[in-house]
């Protein structure tokens, strides 16, 4: 298992960090998408593996309403 850090991004200055342990980058991306879906007040996430940014994603505009 590999350790990842998912940072959920909301309004300026509103960040929330989660530690994830997944087998591969693709699994960590899916887990991060689930975290974003569970936090309606956040609009994006960045996924990191150590100093390497693995993925960044913005919630779809239609979902933010």
mmJSON file of the N, C-alpha and C atoms, coordinates in Angstrom:
{"data_MODEL":{"atom_site":{
"group_PDB":["ATOM","ATOM","ATOM","ATOM","ATOM","ATOM","ATOM","ATOM","ATOM","ATOM","ATOM","ATOM","ATOM","ATOM","ATOM","ATOM","ATOM","ATOM","ATOM","ATOM","ATOM","ATOM","ATOM","ATOM","ATOM","ATOM","ATOM","ATOM","ATOM","ATOM","ATOM","ATOM","ATOM","ATOM","ATOM","ATOM","ATOM","ATOM","ATOM","ATOM","ATOM","ATOM","ATOM","ATOM","ATOM","ATOM","ATOM","ATOM","ATOM","ATOM","ATOM","ATOM","ATOM","ATOM","ATOM","ATOM","ATOM","ATOM","ATOM","ATOM","ATOM","ATOM","ATOM","ATOM","ATOM","ATOM","ATOM","ATOM","ATOM","ATOM","ATOM","ATOM","ATOM","ATOM","ATOM","ATOM","ATOM","ATOM","ATOM","ATOM","ATOM","ATOM","ATOM","ATOM","ATOM","ATOM","ATOM","ATOM","ATOM","ATOM","ATOM","ATOM","ATOM","ATOM","ATOM","ATOM","ATOM","ATOM","ATOM","ATOM","ATOM","ATOM","ATOM","ATOM","ATOM","ATOM","ATOM","ATOM","ATOM","ATOM","ATOM","ATOM","ATOM","ATOM","ATOM","ATOM","ATOM","ATOM","ATOM","ATOM","ATOM","ATOM","ATOM","ATOM","ATOM","ATOM","ATOM","ATOM","ATOM","ATOM","ATOM","ATOM","ATOM","ATOM","ATOM","ATOM","ATOM","ATOM","ATOM","ATOM","ATOM","ATOM","ATOM","ATOM","ATOM","ATOM","ATOM","ATOM","ATOM","ATOM","ATOM","ATOM","ATOM","ATOM","ATOM","ATOM","ATOM","ATOM","ATOM","ATOM","ATOM","ATOM","ATOM","ATOM","ATOM","ATOM","ATOM","ATOM","ATOM","ATOM","ATOM","ATOM","ATOM","ATOM","ATOM","ATOM","ATOM","ATOM","ATOM","ATOM","ATOM","ATOM","ATOM","ATOM","ATOM","ATOM","ATOM","ATOM","ATOM","ATOM","ATOM","ATOM","ATOM","ATOM","ATOM"],
"id":[1,2,3,4,5,6,7,8,9,10,11,12,13,14,15,16,17,18,19,20,21,22,23,24,25,26,27,28,29,30,31,32,33,34,35,36,37,38,39,40,41,42,43,44,45,46,47,48,49,50,51,52,53,54,55,56,57,58,59,60,61,62,63,64,65,66,67,68,69,70,71,72,73,74,75,76,77,78,79,80,81,82,83,84,85,86,87,88,89,90,91,92,93,94,95,96,97,98,99,100,101,102,103,104,105,106,107,108,109,110,111,112,113,114,115,116,117,118,119,120,121,122,123,124,125,126,127,128,129,130,131,132,133,134,135,136,137,138,139,140,141,142,143,144,145,146,147,148,149,150,151,152,153,154,155,156,157,158,159,160,161,162,163,164,165,166,167,168,169,170,171,172,173,174,175,176,177,178,179,180,181,182,183,184,185,186,187,188,189,190,191,192,193,194,195],
"type_symbol":["N","C","C","N","C","C","N","C","C","N","C","C","N","C","C","N","C","C","N","C","C","N","C","C","N","C","C","N","C","C","N","C","C","N","C","C","N","C","C","N","C","C","N","C","C","N","C","C","N","C","C","N","C","C","N","C","C","N","C","C","N","C","C","N","C","C","N","C","C","N","C","C","N","C","C","N","C","C","N","C","C","N","C","C","N","C","C","N","C","C","N","C","C","N","C","C","N","C","C","N","C","C","N","C","C","N","C","C","N","C","C","N","C","C","N","C","C","N","C","C","N","C","C","N","C","C","N","C","C","N","C","C","N","C","C","N","C","C","N","C","C","N","C","C","N","C","C","N","C","C","N","C","C","N","C","C","N","C","C","N","C","C","N","C","C","N","C","C","N","C","C","N","C","C","N","C","C","N","C","C","N","C","C","N","C","C","N","C","C","N","C","C","N","C","C"],
"label_atom_id":["N","CA","C","N","CA","C","N","CA","C","N","CA","C","N","CA","C","N","CA","C","N","CA","C","N","CA","C","N","CA","C","N","CA","C","N","CA","C","N","CA","C","N","CA","C","N","CA","C","N","CA","C","N","CA","C","N","CA","C","N","CA","C","N","CA","C","N","CA","C","N","CA","C","N","CA","C","N","CA","C","N","CA","C","N","CA","C","N","CA","C","N","CA","C","N","CA","C","N","CA","C","N","CA","C","N","CA","C","N","CA","C","N","CA","C","N","CA","C","N","CA","C","N","CA","C","N","CA","C","N","CA","C","N","CA","C","N","CA","C","N","CA","C","N","CA","C","N","CA","C","N","CA","C","N","CA","C","N","CA","C","N","CA","C","N","CA","C","N","CA","C","N","CA","C","N","CA","C","N","CA","C","N","CA","C","N","CA","C","N","CA","C","N","CA","C","N","CA","C","N","CA","C","N","CA","C","N","CA","C","N","CA","C","N","CA","C","N","CA","C","N","CA","C","N","CA","C"],
"label_alt_id":[null,null,null,null,null,null,null,null,null,null,null,null,null,null,null,null,null,null,null,null,null,null,null,null,null,null,null,null,null,null,null,null,null,null,null,null,null,null,null,null,null,null,null,null,null,null,null,null,null,null,null,null,null,null,null,null,null,null,null,null,null,null,null,null,null,null,null,null,null,null,null,null,null,null,null,null,null,null,null,null,null,null,null,null,null,null,null,null,null,null,null,null,null,null,null,null,null,null,null,null,null,null,null,null,null,null,null,null,null,null,null,null,null,null,null,null,null,null,null,null,null,null,null,null,null,null,null,null,null,null,null,null,null,null,null,null,null,null,null,null,null,null,null,null,null,null,null,null,null,null,null,null,null,null,null,null,null,null,null,null,null,null,null,null,null,null,null,null,null,null,null,null,null,null,null,null,null,null,null,null,null,null,null,null,null,null,null,null,null,null,null,null,null,null,null],
"label_comp_id":["UNK","UNK","UNK","UNK","UNK","UNK","UNK","UNK","UNK","UNK","UNK","UNK","UNK","UNK","UNK","UNK","UNK","UNK","UNK","UNK","UNK","UNK","UNK","UNK","UNK","UNK","UNK","UNK","UNK","UNK","UNK","UNK","UNK","UNK","UNK","UNK","UNK","UNK","UNK","UNK","UNK","UNK","UNK","UNK","UNK","UNK","UNK","UNK","UNK","UNK","UNK","UNK","UNK","UNK","UNK","UNK","UNK","UNK","UNK","UNK","UNK","UNK","UNK","UNK","UNK","UNK","UNK","UNK","UNK","UNK","UNK","UNK","UNK","UNK","UNK","UNK","UNK","UNK","UNK","UNK","UNK","UNK","UNK","UNK","UNK","UNK","UNK","UNK","UNK","UNK","UNK","UNK","UNK","UNK","UNK","UNK","UNK","UNK","UNK","UNK","UNK","UNK","UNK","UNK","UNK","UNK","UNK","UNK","UNK","UNK","UNK","UNK","UNK","UNK","UNK","UNK","UNK","UNK","UNK","UNK","UNK","UNK","UNK","UNK","UNK","UNK","UNK","UNK","UNK","UNK","UNK","UNK","UNK","UNK","UNK","UNK","UNK","UNK","UNK","UNK","UNK","UNK","UNK","UNK","UNK","UNK","UNK","UNK","UNK","UNK","UNK","UNK","UNK","UNK","UNK","UNK","UNK","UNK","UNK","UNK","UNK","UNK","UNK","UNK","UNK","UNK","UNK","UNK","UNK","UNK","UNK","UNK","UNK","UNK","UNK","UNK","UNK","UNK","UNK","UNK","UNK","UNK","UNK","UNK","UNK","UNK","UNK","UNK","UNK","UNK","UNK","UNK","UNK","UNK","UNK"],
"label_asym_id":["A","A","A","A","A","A","A","A","A","A","A","A","A","A","A","A","A","A","A","A","A","A","A","A","A","A","A","A","A","A","A","A","A","A","A","A","A","A","A","A","A","A","A","A","A","A","A","A","A","A","A","A","A","A","A","A","A","A","A","A","A","A","A","A","A","A","A","A","A","A","A","A","A","A","A","A","A","A","A","A","A","A","A","A","A","A","A","A","A","A","A","A","A","A","A","A","A","A","A","A","A","A","A","A","A","A","A","A","A","A","A","A","A","A","A","A","A","A","A","A","A","A","A","A","A","A","A","A","A","A","A","A","A","A","A","A","A","A","A","A","A","A","A","A","A","A","A","A","A","A","A","A","A","A","A","A","A","A","A","A","A","A","A","A","A","A","A","A","A","A","A","A","A","A","A","A","A","A","A","A","A","A","A","A","A","A","A","A","A","A","A","A","A","A","A"],
"label_entity_id":["1","1","1","1","1","1","1","1","1","1","1","1","1","1","1","1","1","1","1","1","1","1","1","1","1","1","1","1","1","1","1","1","1","1","1","1","1","1","1","1","1","1","1","1","1","1","1","1","1","1","1","1","1","1","1","1","1","1","1","1","1","1","1","1","1","1","1","1","1","1","1","1","1","1","1","1","1","1","1","1","1","1","1","1","1","1","1","1","1","1","1","1","1","1","1","1","1","1","1","1","1","1","1","1","1","1","1","1","1","1","1","1","1","1","1","1","1","1","1","1","1","1","1","1","1","1","1","1","1","1","1","1","1","1","1","1","1","1","1","1","1","1","1","1","1","1","1","1","1","1","1","1","1","1","1","1","1","1","1","1","1","1","1","1","1","1","1","1","1","1","1","1","1","1","1","1","1","1","1","1","1","1","1","1","1","1","1","1","1","1","1","1","1","1","1"],
"label_seq_id":[1,1,1,2,2,2,3,3,3,4,4,4,5,5,5,6,6,6,7,7,7,8,8,8,9,9,9,10,10,10,11,11,11,12,12,12,13,13,13,14,14,14,15,15,15,16,16,16,17,17,17,18,18,18,19,19,19,20,20,20,21,21,21,22,22,22,23,23,23,24,24,24,25,25,25,26,26,26,27,27,27,28,28,28,29,29,29,30,30,30,31,31,31,32,32,32,33,33,33,34,34,34,35,35,35,36,36,36,37,37,37,38,38,38,39,39,39,40,40,40,41,41,41,42,42,42,43,43,43,44,44,44,45,45,45,46,46,46,47,47,47,48,48,48,49,49,49,50,50,50,51,51,51,52,52,52,53,53,53,54,54,54,55,55,55,56,56,56,57,57,57,58,58,58,59,59,59,60,60,60,61,61,61,62,62,62,63,63,63,64,64,64,65,65,65],
"pdbx_PDB_ins_code":[null,null,null,null,null,null,null,null,null,null,null,null,null,null,null,null,null,null,null,null,null,null,null,null,null,null,null,null,null,null,null,null,null,null,null,null,null,null,null,null,null,null,null,null,null,null,null,null,null,null,null,null,null,null,null,null,null,null,null,null,null,null,null,null,null,null,null,null,null,null,null,null,null,null,null,null,null,null,null,null,null,null,null,null,null,null,null,null,null,null,null,null,null,null,null,null,null,null,null,null,null,null,null,null,null,null,null,null,null,null,null,null,null,null,null,null,null,null,null,null,null,null,null,null,null,null,null,null,null,null,null,null,null,null,null,null,null,null,null,null,null,null,null,null,null,null,null,null,null,null,null,null,null,null,null,null,null,null,null,null,null,null,null,null,null,null,null,null,null,null,null,null,null,null,null,null,null,null,null,null,null,null,null,null,null,null,null,null,null,null,null,null,null,null,null],
"Cartn_x":[0.84,0.0,0.883,0.387,1.111,0.327,1.027,0.38,0.212,-1.005,-1.36,-1.945,-1.937,-2.564,-3.561,-4.817,-5.866,-6.222,-6.142,-6.488,-7.78,-8.831,-10.101,-10.064,-10.491,-10.39,-11.792,-12.02,-13.296,-13.059,-13.724,-13.526,-12.065,-11.566,-10.169,-9.83,-8.771,-8.325,-9.014,-9.944,-10.669,-10.186,-9.229,-8.651,-8.871,-9.011,-9.124,-8.287,-7.421,-6.489,-6.852,-6.771,-7.029,-5.848,-5.467,-4.435,-5.129,-4.642,-5.197,-4.099,-4.439,-3.514,-4.189,-3.577,-4.149,-3.055,-3.48,-2.523,-1.861,-2.594,-2.072,-2.709,-2.129,-2.647,-4.124,-4.508,-5.901,-6.859,-6.481,-7.324,-7.428,-6.339,-6.335,-7.183,-7.187,-8.028,-9.499,-9.878,-11.272,-11.649,-10.784,-11.059,-11.204,-10.385,-10.459,-11.757,-12.206,-13.493,-14.641,-14.566,-15.59,-15.561,-14.364,-14.254,-14.87,-14.566,-15.118,-16.644,-17.176,-18.628,-19.288,-18.573,-19.115,-19.014,-18.324,-18.124,-18.638,-19.923,-20.573,-20.006,-19.37,-18.827,-17.439,-16.92,-15.61,-15.84,-14.995,-15.224,-14.113,-13.049,-11.946,-11.073,-10.183,-9.191,-7.864,-6.805,-5.486,-5.058,-4.454,-3.969,-2.455,-1.789,-0.328,0.205,1.329,2.107,3.485,3.737,4.978,4.99,6.055,6.188,5.611,5.07,4.536,3.021,2.546,1.102,0.64,-0.226,-0.715,-1.861,-2.777,-3.99,-4.625,-5.286,-6.093,-7.406,-8.501,-9.797,-10.755,-11.53,-12.554,-13.913,-14.753,-16.106,-16.836,-17.661,-18.434,-19.322,-19.425,-20.214,-21.663,-22.24,-23.648,-23.87,-22.877,-23.014,-22.989,-22.278,-22.17,-23.452,-24.28,-25.576,-25.435],
"Cartn_y":[-1.187,0.0,1.248,2.249,3.504,4.598,5.489,6.583,7.791,8.35,9.531,10.577,11.813,12.915,13.571,13.617,14.265,15.571,16.656,17.97,18.426,18.537,19.059,20.573,21.242,22.695,23.292,24.283,24.99,26.462,27.302,28.751,29.068,30.229,30.566,30.353,29.61,29.343,28.163,27.525,26.387,25.09,24.476,23.221,22.154,20.936,19.803,18.675,18.099,17.083,15.714,14.721,13.336,12.48,11.553,10.579,9.339,8.824,7.634,6.603,5.348,4.278,3.449,3.42,2.733,1.952,1.023,0.198,0.948,1.87,2.558,3.938,4.762,6.108,6.086,5.19,5.144,4.893,4.016,3.75,4.982,5.707,6.909,8.014,8.097,9.086,8.786,7.519,7.128,7.442,7.115,7.4,8.904,9.704,11.163,11.701,11.127,11.542,11.254,10.135,9.81,10.812,11.186,12.191,13.514,13.931,15.184,15.103,13.981,13.81,13.887,13.453,13.464,14.825,15.774,17.103,18.169,18.455,19.378,20.796,21.162,22.516,22.652,21.605,21.644,21.555,22.228,22.256,21.609,21.166,20.559,19.75,18.953,18.261,18.172,18.066,17.734,16.464,15.558,14.302,14.278,14.007,14.018,12.678,12.289,11.139,11.682,11.953,12.632,14.019,14.362,15.686,15.735,14.625,14.559,14.726,15.727,15.875,14.849,13.969,12.875,13.336,14.129,14.488,15.703,16.513,17.623,17.6,17.886,17.797,18.802,19.441,20.407,19.729,19.928,19.355,19.966,19.176,19.656,20.823,21.838,23.029,22.69,21.765,21.406,20.824,20.129,19.542,20.592,21.714,22.756,23.569,23.554,24.222,25.675],
"Cartn_z":[0.0,0.0,0.0,-0.654,-0.782,-0.065,0.582,1.309,0.379,0.391,-0.39,0.543,0.074,0.805,-0.146,0.26,-0.527,0.171,-0.567,-0.031,-0.696,0.106,-0.399,-0.286,-1.343,-1.435,-1.485,-0.619,-0.602,-0.881,-0.139,-0.255,0.071,-0.359,-0.062,1.413,1.642,2.995,3.663,2.973,3.54,2.9,3.542,3.069,4.126,3.668,4.583,3.996,4.799,4.333,4.885,4.017,4.393,3.963,4.799,4.46,3.92,2.805,2.182,1.996,2.067,1.718,0.64,-0.537,-1.691,-2.408,-3.266,-4.004,-5.144,-5.772,-6.963,-7.087,-7.963,-8.186,-8.561,-9.454,-9.914,-8.749,-7.828,-6.657,-5.764,-5.625,-4.796,-5.427,-6.744,-7.43,-7.173,-7.283,-7.02,-5.576,-4.638,-3.222,-2.995,-3.66,-3.522,-4.093,-5.195,-5.772,-4.808,-4.108,-3.114,-1.96,-1.524,-0.46,-0.907,-2.134,-2.651,-2.716,-3.146,-3.239,-1.864,-0.836,0.53,1.215,0.597,1.191,0.224,0.315,-0.618,-0.558,0.549,0.688,0.061,-0.51,-1.186,-2.694,-3.478,-4.922,-5.744,-5.093,-5.844,-4.893,-5.491,-4.672,-5.416,-4.645,-5.16,-4.45,-5.201,-4.653,-4.778,-3.674,-3.615,-3.13,-3.688,-3.213,-2.921,-1.66,-1.289,-1.89,-2.602,-3.223,-4.638,-5.112,-6.48,-6.469,-7.22,-7.366,-8.39,-7.95,-8.777,-9.674,-9.083,-9.817,-9.141,-9.951,-9.44,-10.2,-9.489,-10.138,-9.536,-10.404,-10.021,-10.148,-9.147,-9.196,-10.393,-11.046,-12.176,-11.748,-12.568,-12.277,-11.981,-12.737,-12.535,-11.135,-10.593,-9.274,-8.186,-8.416,-7.397,-7.295,-8.354,-8.318,-8.199],
"occupancy":[1.0,1.0,1.0,1.0,1.0,1.0,1.0,1.0,1.0,1.0,1.0,1.0,1.0,1.0,1.0,1.0,1.0,1.0,1.0,1.0,1.0,1.0,1.0,1.0,1.0,1.0,1.0,1.0,1.0,1.0,1.0,1.0,1.0,1.0,1.0,1.0,1.0,1.0,1.0,1.0,1.0,1.0,1.0,1.0,1.0,1.0,1.0,1.0,1.0,1.0,1.0,1.0,1.0,1.0,1.0,1.0,1.0,1.0,1.0,1.0,1.0,1.0,1.0,1.0,1.0,1.0,1.0,1.0,1.0,1.0,1.0,1.0,1.0,1.0,1.0,1.0,1.0,1.0,1.0,1.0,1.0,1.0,1.0,1.0,1.0,1.0,1.0,1.0,1.0,1.0,1.0,1.0,1.0,1.0,1.0,1.0,1.0,1.0,1.0,1.0,1.0,1.0,1.0,1.0,1.0,1.0,1.0,1.0,1.0,1.0,1.0,1.0,1.0,1.0,1.0,1.0,1.0,1.0,1.0,1.0,1.0,1.0,1.0,1.0,1.0,1.0,1.0,1.0,1.0,1.0,1.0,1.0,1.0,1.0,1.0,1.0,1.0,1.0,1.0,1.0,1.0,1.0,1.0,1.0,1.0,1.0,1.0,1.0,1.0,1.0,1.0,1.0,1.0,1.0,1.0,1.0,1.0,1.0,1.0,1.0,1.0,1.0,1.0,1.0,1.0,1.0,1.0,1.0,1.0,1.0,1.0,1.0,1.0,1.0,1.0,1.0,1.0,1.0,1.0,1.0,1.0,1.0,1.0,1.0,1.0,1.0,1.0,1.0,1.0,1.0,1.0,1.0,1.0,1.0,1.0],
"B_iso_or_equiv":[0.0,0.0,0.0,0.0,0.0,0.0,0.0,0.0,0.0,0.0,0.0,0.0,0.0,0.0,0.0,0.0,0.0,0.0,0.0,0.0,0.0,0.0,0.0,0.0,0.0,0.0,0.0,0.0,0.0,0.0,0.0,0.0,0.0,0.0,0.0,0.0,0.0,0.0,0.0,0.0,0.0,0.0,0.0,0.0,0.0,0.0,0.0,0.0,0.0,0.0,0.0,0.0,0.0,0.0,0.0,0.0,0.0,0.0,0.0,0.0,0.0,0.0,0.0,0.0,0.0,0.0,0.0,0.0,0.0,0.0,0.0,0.0,0.0,0.0,0.0,0.0,0.0,0.0,0.0,0.0,0.0,0.0,0.0,0.0,0.0,0.0,0.0,0.0,0.0,0.0,0.0,0.0,0.0,0.0,0.0,0.0,0.0,0.0,0.0,0.0,0.0,0.0,0.0,0.0,0.0,0.0,0.0,0.0,0.0,0.0,0.0,0.0,0.0,0.0,0.0,0.0,0.0,0.0,0.0,0.0,0.0,0.0,0.0,0.0,0.0,0.0,0.0,0.0,0.0,0.0,0.0,0.0,0.0,0.0,0.0,0.0,0.0,0.0,0.0,0.0,0.0,0.0,0.0,0.0,0.0,0.0,0.0,0.0,0.0,0.0,0.0,0.0,0.0,0.0,0.0,0.0,0.0,0.0,0.0,0.0,0.0,0.0,0.0,0.0,0.0,0.0,0.0,0.0,0.0,0.0,0.0,0.0,0.0,0.0,0.0,0.0,0.0,0.0,0.0,0.0,0.0,0.0,0.0,0.0,0.0,0.0,0.0,0.0,0.0,0.0,0.0,0.0,0.0,0.0,0.0],
"pdbx_formal_charge":[null,null,null,null,null,null,null,null,null,null,null,null,null,null,null,null,null,null,null,null,null,null,null,null,null,null,null,null,null,null,null,null,null,null,null,null,null,null,null,null,null,null,null,null,null,null,null,null,null,null,null,null,null,null,null,null,null,null,null,null,null,null,null,null,null,null,null,null,null,null,null,null,null,null,null,null,null,null,null,null,null,null,null,null,null,null,null,null,null,null,null,null,null,null,null,null,null,null,null,null,null,null,null,null,null,null,null,null,null,null,null,null,null,null,null,null,null,null,null,null,null,null,null,null,null,null,null,null,null,null,null,null,null,null,null,null,null,null,null,null,null,null,null,null,null,null,null,null,null,null,null,null,null,null,null,null,null,null,null,null,null,null,null,null,null,null,null,null,null,null,null,null,null,null,null,null,null,null,null,null,null,null,null,null,null,null,null,null,null,null,null,null,null,null,null],
"auth_seq_id":[1,1,1,2,2,2,3,3,3,4,4,4,5,5,5,6,6,6,7,7,7,8,8,8,9,9,9,10,10,10,11,11,11,12,12,12,13,13,13,14,14,14,15,15,15,16,16,16,17,17,17,18,18,18,19,19,19,20,20,20,21,21,21,22,22,22,23,23,23,24,24,24,25,25,25,26,26,26,27,27,27,28,28,28,29,29,29,30,30,30,31,31,31,32,32,32,33,33,33,34,34,34,35,35,35,36,36,36,37,37,37,38,38,38,39,39,39,40,40,40,41,41,41,42,42,42,43,43,43,44,44,44,45,45,45,46,46,46,47,47,47,48,48,48,49,49,49,50,50,50,51,51,51,52,52,52,53,53,53,54,54,54,55,55,55,56,56,56,57,57,57,58,58,58,59,59,59,60,60,60,61,61,61,62,62,62,63,63,63,64,64,64,65,65,65],
"auth_comp_id":["UNK","UNK","UNK","UNK","UNK","UNK","UNK","UNK","UNK","UNK","UNK","UNK","UNK","UNK","UNK","UNK","UNK","UNK","UNK","UNK","UNK","UNK","UNK","UNK","UNK","UNK","UNK","UNK","UNK","UNK","UNK","UNK","UNK","UNK","UNK","UNK","UNK","UNK","UNK","UNK","UNK","UNK","UNK","UNK","UNK","UNK","UNK","UNK","UNK","UNK","UNK","UNK","UNK","UNK","UNK","UNK","UNK","UNK","UNK","UNK","UNK","UNK","UNK","UNK","UNK","UNK","UNK","UNK","UNK","UNK","UNK","UNK","UNK","UNK","UNK","UNK","UNK","UNK","UNK","UNK","UNK","UNK","UNK","UNK","UNK","UNK","UNK","UNK","UNK","UNK","UNK","UNK","UNK","UNK","UNK","UNK","UNK","UNK","UNK","UNK","UNK","UNK","UNK","UNK","UNK","UNK","UNK","UNK","UNK","UNK","UNK","UNK","UNK","UNK","UNK","UNK","UNK","UNK","UNK","UNK","UNK","UNK","UNK","UNK","UNK","UNK","UNK","UNK","UNK","UNK","UNK","UNK","UNK","UNK","UNK","UNK","UNK","UNK","UNK","UNK","UNK","UNK","UNK","UNK","UNK","UNK","UNK","UNK","UNK","UNK","UNK","UNK","UNK","UNK","UNK","UNK","UNK","UNK","UNK","UNK","UNK","UNK","UNK","UNK","UNK","UNK","UNK","UNK","UNK","UNK","UNK","UNK","UNK","UNK","UNK","UNK","UNK","UNK","UNK","UNK","UNK","UNK","UNK","UNK","UNK","UNK","UNK","UNK","UNK","UNK","UNK","UNK","UNK","UNK","UNK"],
"auth_asym_id":["A","A","A","A","A","A","A","A","A","A","A","A","A","A","A","A","A","A","A","A","A","A","A","A","A","A","A","A","A","A","A","A","A","A","A","A","A","A","A","A","A","A","A","A","A","A","A","A","A","A","A","A","A","A","A","A","A","A","A","A","A","A","A","A","A","A","A","A","A","A","A","A","A","A","A","A","A","A","A","A","A","A","A","A","A","A","A","A","A","A","A","A","A","A","A","A","A","A","A","A","A","A","A","A","A","A","A","A","A","A","A","A","A","A","A","A","A","A","A","A","A","A","A","A","A","A","A","A","A","A","A","A","A","A","A","A","A","A","A","A","A","A","A","A","A","A","A","A","A","A","A","A","A","A","A","A","A","A","A","A","A","A","A","A","A","A","A","A","A","A","A","A","A","A","A","A","A","A","A","A","A","A","A","A","A","A","A","A","A","A","A","A","A","A","A"],
"auth_atom_id":["N","CA","C","N","CA","C","N","CA","C","N","CA","C","N","CA","C","N","CA","C","N","CA","C","N","CA","C","N","CA","C","N","CA","C","N","CA","C","N","CA","C","N","CA","C","N","CA","C","N","CA","C","N","CA","C","N","CA","C","N","CA","C","N","CA","C","N","CA","C","N","CA","C","N","CA","C","N","CA","C","N","CA","C","N","CA","C","N","CA","C","N","CA","C","N","CA","C","N","CA","C","N","CA","C","N","CA","C","N","CA","C","N","CA","C","N","CA","C","N","CA","C","N","CA","C","N","CA","C","N","CA","C","N","CA","C","N","CA","C","N","CA","C","N","CA","C","N","CA","C","N","CA","C","N","CA","C","N","CA","C","N","CA","C","N","CA","C","N","CA","C","N","CA","C","N","CA","C","N","CA","C","N","CA","C","N","CA","C","N","CA","C","N","CA","C","N","CA","C","N","CA","C","N","CA","C","N","CA","C","N","CA","C","N","CA","C","N","CA","C","N","CA","C","N","CA","C"],
"pdbx_PDB_model_num":[1,1,1,1,1,1,1,1,1,1,1,1,1,1,1,1,1,1,1,1,1,1,1,1,1,1,1,1,1,1,1,1,1,1,1,1,1,1,1,1,1,1,1,1,1,1,1,1,1,1,1,1,1,1,1,1,1,1,1,1,1,1,1,1,1,1,1,1,1,1,1,1,1,1,1,1,1,1,1,1,1,1,1,1,1,1,1,1,1,1,1,1,1,1,1,1,1,1,1,1,1,1,1,1,1,1,1,1,1,1,1,1,1,1,1,1,1,1,1,1,1,1,1,1,1,1,1,1,1,1,1,1,1,1,1,1,1,1,1,1,1,1,1,1,1,1,1,1,1,1,1,1,1,1,1,1,1,1,1,1,1,1,1,1,1,1,1,1,1,1,1,1,1,1,1,1,1,1,1,1,1,1,1,1,1,1,1,1,1,1,1,1,1,1,1]
}}}
